[in-house]
């Protein structure tokens, strides 16, 4: 008679197999195995007793399964501990960014009533005309700023918080669009970034958000950090 410890399936009080393995089911499997082993030894044929080698192999097999269960539990616990440590360290780093100037990809600008965050962009080639369009949260065009001809490479723009009629807009986050064209009237590819001082940090299951005034920036998207100047 051969006993396969891998074939022992724990059952609930109704006699149904349990779908999810647990330490309880592992303990039940161990107890079942020992009971079956004792029964096997008690009822073995005296003329054909269980070979010592076979007996040792069965014990070794069950021990290996039990060790694997214990290792799996240990690794799971270590994984949870490492995740908690990483989250704690990440949150600590984020809190330390308050008051620092960060730069990240984006097309928004924050206006706090006095100054605006810096809009930076990079032109893939020289442009004969560059315009910056500023819109509110509804998409309404508030301001168009003509920067004229610009060379290829990095450029920057500081909004004064005024619309096309010279009126100061309300505090908040606004979107920007860079419209650049070459001498043939063809669009010049651009990449925009936002830069500003972090005023607060928020934490959520979606990740850590750094706030430049009322403008959120994902910490994962930050490219550089300055001293706040």
RAPETA-V199724 format. One record per residue. BURIAL is 1 if it has 16 or more other C-alpha atoms within 10 Angstrom, else 0. Layout:
<<BURIAL> <BURIAL>>
This chain:
<<0> <0> <0> <0> <1> <0> <0> <0> <1> <1> <0> <0> <0> <0> <0> <0> <0> <0> <0> <0> <0> <0> <0> <0> <1> <1> <0> <0> <1> <1> <0> <1> <1> <0> <0> <0> <1> <0> <0> <1> <0> <0> <0> <0> <0> <0> <0> <0> <0> <0> <0> <0> <0> <0> <0> <0> <0> <1> <1> <0> <0> <1> <0> <0> <0> <1> <0> <0> <0> <0> <0> <0> <0> <0> <0> <0> <0> <0> <0> <0> <0> <0> <0> <0> <0> <0> <0> <0> <0> <0> <1> <0> <0> <1> <0> <0> <1> <1> <1> <1> <1> <1> <1> <1> <1> <1> <1> <1> <1> <1> <1> <1> <0> <0> <0> <1> <1> <1> <1> <1> <1> <1> <1> <0> <1> <1> <1> <1> <1> <1> <1> <1> <0> <1> <1> <1> <0> <0> <0> <0> <0> <1> <1> <1> <0> <0> <0> <0> <1> <1> <0> <0> <0> <0> <0> <0> <0> <0> <1> <0> <1> <0> <1> <0> <0> <0> <0> <0> <0> <0> <1> <1> <1> <1> <1> <1> <0> <1> <1> <1> <1> <1> <0> <0> <0> <0> <0> <1> <0> <1> <0> <1> <1> <1> <1> <1> <1> <1> <1> <1> <1> <0> <0> <0> <0> <0> <0> <1> <1> <1> <1> <1> <1> <1> <1> <1> <1> <1> <1> <0> <0> <1> <0> <0> <0> <0> <0> <0> <0>>
